[in-house]
Amino acid sequence: MDTGNRVTGVSRTAIGVAALRAMESRRPDALFVDPYAEAFVAEAMTSIAEDPAVAAEQLDQAMRLFGLHIVLRTRYYDDYLLRAAAAGCRQVVLLAAGLDTRAFRLDWPDGVRLFELDLPDLLDYKERVLAAQRAVARCARTVLRVDLRDDWPARLVEAGLRQGEPTAWLIEGLLVYLSADEAARLLSAVGDLSAPGSRVACEHRDTASNPLLARARATPEMDEVTSLWKGGLGEDLVPWLGRHGWRVEAVDGAELAEAYGRAGAEVDFIGFLTAVRD
């Protein structure tokens, strides 16, 4: 996304995720309600593509491929963050926050401070839409316009992160866009900033044999997104975290679908994890 409101690459993905969250929010049995997702999509639709029909087809394909995954992921991370806050994590960091609105829609306990990190143009767009909606955060919120390939830990500490206190980290939908080395550097930085009792949550998947990712790569409408995928740590993520001082608890999509009343769909190809810092 640039100053002319053109949405491309990962920023286009953020709009697609917002569209999926808006659709879920309209269901009578919604697993969550994001009251701002529709506004993000409405603002962006005129700039997603030169041809609105192409934009609609891309969103339709994203829904077919990733709809349930995004819904389960959103609810899982909602629950994770609220549990972490209840357990004493009063610092929350969203890496590659995108169009996340948890600062505004979750019922945070007193004393929580939430940091959102992402690219400047995307966050500028987000702030403009939220301001137009008169959105009011339910916790202290700090927005940091950073590139996660740069020295973001220093910026985060300068912004007020207290390294001696436990932090709840969320890395949602990011690792697949990083190489193994980039993912390891990011997670190492998270570990360096994390006091005992800190927590982290993210997805884990075997990118080499994952049928969902294979179907996405075979879908022409998804080319702009799939061309950016680097795979992250893939199946090595869980053992990597274990070797670096984290106690990991993993769950697969089928378990979540059953727990959230959405069983019967083919969702066991994506896993999620939370980990606690020893």
C-alpha positions in Angstrom: 0.0 0.0 0.0 1.4 3.4 -0.9 0.3 6.9 -0.3 -2.0 6.6 -3.3 -3.9 3.9 -1.5 -2.8 1.2 -3.9 -2.9 -2.1 -2.0 -0.3 -4.7 -3.0 1.7 -7.7 -1.7 1.4 -8.4 2.0 -0.9 -5.3 2.5 -3.3 -6.8 0.0 -3.2 -10.0 2.1 -4.2 -7.9 5.2 -7.3 -6.6 3.3 -8.2 -10.2 2.3 -7.9 -11.3 6.0 -10.1 -8.4 7.0 -12.7 -9.5 4.4 -12.8 -13.0 5.8 -13.2 -11.6 9.4 -16.0 -9.4 8.2 -17.8 -12.4 6.7 -17.5 -14.3 9.9 -18.7 -11.4 12.0 -22.0 -11.4 10.1 -22.7 -15.1 11.0 -25.3 -15.7 13.7 -22.9 -18.3 15.2 -19.8 -16.1 14.7 -16.7 -17.2 16.7 -15.8 -13.5 17.0 -17.0 -10.1 16.0 -14.7 -7.6 14.4 -16.7 -4.4 14.1 -14.1 -2.7 12.0 -13.2 -5.3 9.4 -16.0 -4.2 7.0 -14.8 -0.6 7.1 -11.2 -1.7 6.1 -12.6 -3.7 3.1 -15.0 -0.9 2.0 -12.2 1.6 2.0 -9.8 -0.6 0.1 -12.0 -2.2 -2.5 -11.6 0.6 -5.0 -7.8 0.3 -4.9 -7.2 -3.5 -4.6 -7.1 -3.9 -8.4 -7.6 -2.1 -11.6 -10.6 -4.4 -12.3 -13.1 -4.8 -9.4 -14.1 -8.2 -10.9 -10.5 -9.4 -10.5 -10.5 -8.2 -6.9 -13.8 -10.0 -6.2 -12.4 -13.2 -7.7 -9.3 -13.0 -5.6 -11.3 -12.5 -2.4 -13.5 -15.4 -3.4 -10.5 -17.7 -3.9 -9.0 -16.6 -0.6 -12.3 -17.4 1.1 -12.4 -20.9 -0.4 -8.8 -21.7 0.5 -8.3 -19.9 3.8 -11.7 -18.9 5.1 -12.0 -21.5 7.9 -8.3 -21.3 8.7 -8.5 -17.5 9.3 -11.6 -17.9 11.4 -10.1 -20.6 13.6 -6.8 -18.7 13.8 -8.5 -15.5 14.9 -10.5 -17.1 17.7 -7.5 -19.2 18.9 -5.3 -16.1 19.2 -8.1 -14.1 20.8 -8.3 -16.8 23.5 -4.6 -17.1 23.8 -4.1 -13.4 24.4 -6.9 -13.1 27.0 -5.5 -16.1 28.8 -2.0 -14.6 28.8 -3.3 -11.3 30.1 -5.2 -13.1 32.9 -2.0 -15.0 33.8 -0.1 -11.8 34.3 1.2 -10.7 31.0 0.4 -7.0 30.9 2.5 -6.3 27.8 1.2 -7.6 24.5 3.2 -7.3 21.2 1.6 -7.9 17.8 4.4 -8.4 15.2 3.2 -7.6 11.7 -0.1 -6.4 13.2 -1.7 -5.6 9.9 -5.4 -4.7 10.3 -5.7 -6.4 13.7 -8.3 -4.7 15.9 -7.8 -6.7 19.1 -6.9 -3.5 21.0 -10.4 -2.3 20.3 -12.6 -5.4 20.4 -11.2 -7.6 23.2 -12.1 -7.2 26.9 -8.7 -6.5 28.3 -8.0 -6.4 32.1 -6.7 -3.2 33.6 -3.1 -2.3 33.0 -2.5 -4.0 29.6 -0.3 -2.1 27.2 -0.5 -3.3 23.6 2.2 -2.6 20.9 1.4 -3.0 17.2 4.3 -3.2 14.8 4.1 -3.1 11.0 5.0 -1.2 7.9 4.3 2.5 7.9 2.0 2.7 4.9 -0.2 -0.1 6.1 -0.5 1.3 9.6 -1.2 4.8 8.2 -4.1 3.3 6.3 -5.3 1.5 9.4 -5.2 4.6 11.6 -7.1 6.6 9.0 -9.9 4.0 8.8 -10.1 3.6 12.6 -10.2 7.3 13.1 -13.1 7.6 10.7 -14.9 4.9 12.7 -14.2 6.7 15.9 -12.7 3.6 17.3 -11.6 3.7 21.0 -9.0 1.2 22.3 -9.8 -0.8 25.4 -6.2 -0.8 26.6 -3.1 1.4 26.3 -2.0 1.1 22.6 1.3 2.0 21.0 1.7 1.9 17.2 5.2 1.4 15.9 5.9 1.9 12.2 8.8 -0.4 11.6 10.2 -2.9 9.1 10.7 -6.2 10.9 13.9 -6.7 8.9 15.4 -3.7 10.7 16.3 -3.0 14.4 12.7 -3.3 15.7 13.7 -4.5 19.1 15.4 -1.2 19.9 12.4 0.7 18.8 10.1 -1.4 20.9 12.3 -0.9 24.0 12.4 2.8 23.3 8.6 2.8 23.1 8.3 1.4 26.6 8.5 -2.4 26.5 9.8 -3.5 29.9 12.1 -6.4 29.4 12.0 -7.5 33.0 8.3 -8.2 32.8 6.5 -11.0 31.0 5.1 -10.3 27.5 2.6 -12.0 25.3 3.8 -12.1 21.7 1.6 -12.8 18.7 3.1 -13.7 15.4 0.1 -14.1 13.2 0.4 -15.1 9.6 3.9 -13.8 9.3 6.4 -16.7 9.5 5.5 -18.2 6.1 6.7 -14.9 4.5 10.2 -15.3 6.0 13.1 -17.6 5.2 14.3 -20.0 7.8 17.2 -17.7 8.7 14.9 -14.7 8.9 12.4 -16.6 11.1 15.1 -17.7 13.4 16.4 -14.2 13.8 13.0 -12.8 14.5 12.3 -15.5 17.1 15.7 -15.1 18.7 14.9 -11.3 19.1 11.6 -12.2 20.7 13.4 -14.6 23.1 16.0 -11.9 24.0 13.2 -9.5 25.0 11.2 -12.1 26.9 11.3 -12.4 30.7 10.4 -15.8 32.3 6.7 -16.3 32.0 6.4 -14.6 28.6 4.4 -16.3 25.9 4.4 -16.5 22.2 1.8 -17.9 19.7 2.1 -18.5 16.0 1.2 -21.0 13.3 3.3 -24.1 12.4 3.1 -26.2 9.3 5.2 -28.4 7.1 5.4 -26.2 4.0 6.9 -29.0 1.9 3.9 -31.3 1.9 1.1 -29.0 3.1 -1.9 -29.6 0.9 -3.5 -26.2 1.6 -0.4 -24.3 0.5 -0.1 -26.6 -2.5 -3.6 -25.8 -3.6 -3.0 -22.1 -3.1 0.1 -22.2 -5.2 -1.9 -23.9 -8.0 -4.5 -21.1 -7.9 -3.6 -18.4 -10.4 -5.6 -15.7 -8.5 -3.3 -16.3 -5.5 0.0 -15.8 -7.4 0.7 -12.4 -5.9 0.5 -13.8 -2.4 2.1 -17.2 -2.9 5.1 -15.7 -4.7 6.0 -14.0 -1.4 6.0 -17.2 0.7 9.5 -18.4 1.9 8.3 -21.1 4.3 9.8 -19.9 7.6 11.1 -22.7 9.8 8.4 -25.1 8.7 8.4 -28.4 10.6 11.5 -27.3 12.5 9.7 -24.6 14.3 8.6 -26.6 17.4 12.0 -28.2 18.1 13.7 -24.9 17.5 11.6 -23.2 20.1 12.2 -26.1 22.5 16.0 -25.7 22.1 15.7 -22.0 22.8 14.0 -22.0 26.1 10.3 -22.3 25.3 7.8 -24.9 26.5 5.6 -25.6 23.5 2.0 -26.7 23.3 0.7 -27.4 19.8 -2.8 -28.0 18.4 -3.9 -28.8 14.9 -6.8 -27.3 13.0 -9.1 -30.3 13.3 -8.9 -30.1 17.1 -9.7 -26.4 17.0 -12.6 -27.0 14.6 -14.1 -29.6 16.9 -13.6 -27.3 20.0 -15.2 -24.3 18.3 -18.1 -26.2 16.8 -16.9 -26.2 13.2 -15.9 -29.8 12.9 -16.2 -31.7 9.6 -14.0 -29.5 7.5 -10.6 -30.4 6.2 -8.5 -28.3 8.5 -5.9 -30.6 10.0 -3.2 -29.4 7.6 -2.5 -26.2 9.7 -1.2 -26.2 13.2 -1.1 -23.6 15.9 1.1 -23.3 19.0 1.6 -21.4 22.1 4.8 -21.5 24.1 5.9 -20.3 27.5 9.3 -18.9 28.3 11.1 -20.8 31.1 
